[in-house]
Amino acid sequence: MLFAATKGLPLLIEVGLLIYAIVDCIQTPVPRNLPKWAWLVVIILVPLFGSIAWLLLGRPDRRAGAVPWPATGTAGYPEYERPRPGGAGRSLAPDDDPDFLAGLAARREDETRLAAWEENLRRREEELKKGGSPEASGTTPPDDAGPGAPGQQ
C-alpha cells in the first residue's frame, strides 16, 4: 500500500522542480553561463537535468552577505546606522539648517506681499462699489510698482 502511494512522488518532485526552475530563471536578472532564453529552453526540453543544471550552473551567485533588494547604499543597515549622504557628520535639525531658515524667510516675504496685494484688491473693489475710481484716489501700494510685481517683467 505504501509503495503504491509513493509511485507518483518522483513525478510530483520533477514537476515541482521544473516549475521552480522556470520561475526562478524568469525572475533572475542576469543568469550565469548562458543567456536567459537558452536556460529556459534547456529547462523545458530536458526537465529533470535542465532544472538541476539551472540550480547548479545558471543561478547567479547569491552569498549570505549580499543584499539583493533594495540595491542601494543604505540596504542592510538599521536606520540609525545608515551612512548619511553628503558626509559622516550628523544631519542638522530644521532650526539649525541655514537653507531651511532662508526658505522660511523667503516664504514669509511672499506671504506678506500676497497679503498686501489682497488688501489692495479689496480696497479697490470697495472704491469701485462706492462709485469712485481707484486711480482718482492716487493711492497705490509700493509693491505694485516694484520690479517683482505681477504683470511686470
Summary of the structure (lengths in Angstrom):
residues: 153
radius of gyration: 35.8
end to end distance: 93.5
largest distance: 109.7
contacts: 295
relative contact order: 0.06
helix: 60%
strand: 0%
